[in-house]
Amino acid sequence: MSAHTQRKVAKKVEQEKDRDMEKKTIEERLQIFLEKNVPTSPSKWSYWKGQAKKKFDVYPSAYANGWAAKMYKDAGGKWKTEKKK
């Protein structure tokens, strides 16, 4: 095989690797949207969400959800990730 042909084959192999890597990154990015954060203690989360609804005029809002999440965490609540079906 000539040097020119070897370079062409090597370039083609490199392009295939790049496509595979790009496909994986797209799949990884898509996976973010297919996951959902779920509270490990739904009763605590429900309580703090209710408190946020009482405290803030607008619910849902970033401020209200942030406050509720902070209070939930301070009360010992945690989150787990579930994949959507």
N, C-alpha and C positions, 0 to 999 in steps of 0.2 A: 504494500500500500504506500502510495506516495505521501510526502509530507503535507501536501495541500489537502489531500483526501482525509488524512488523519486530523487536520485542523478542523475541517468541515464536520467530521463525526464528533469531535470533542465539543465543538460549538453547539451541535444539535443536542448532545447529551446534557450540556449545561442548561440549555433552554428548557429541556424537559424537567430538570431538577427545579428550576425557577418556577415553572408552572405548578409543580407539585407543592412547593413551599407556599405559593400564593393561594392555592386552593385550601391548604391547611389553615392559613391565617384567616381566610374568609369563613371557614367552618368554625374556627375558634371564636371569631367575632359574632357569628350568628348564634353560637351557643349562649352568649350573654343574654340574648333576648328570649331564650328558651328556658331560662332559669328564673325561679321566683324565690325571694326571701320570705321565710315563714317564721313567726315567733315560736319559740320552744314552749312558752307558757301563754297560750291564747287568752286565758282569763286575765292575766296581768296586762297584756297588750290592750284588751278590750276596755279595761278599767281606765288606763291612761289615755286611750283614745277618747273615751267619754269625757274625761277631765279636760282634755284639749278642746273638745267641742264646746264645753261650758266656758272655758277661759278666753277663747279667741272668737272674735266676731265672724271671721270667715274660716270655714272648714270645708273641705281640705285646703290647706295652704302649706307652703314650705315651712313657714314659721311654726305653725301648729303641729305639723308632723315631726319636725325637728325636736320641738319641745317634748312631745309625747315619746319619741324614741329615746331621748336623753333620760326622761323620767323612768321609762321602762327598763333601760339599762341600769340605772342607779338602783332600781328595785330588785336587780338580780336577773332580769330577763336576758335571753340570748336569742340569736337568729340562726336558722339553718337554711341551706339552699336545697330546693327541690326542683327537679326538672319537670317542665310542663309536658303533658302527654298530647 
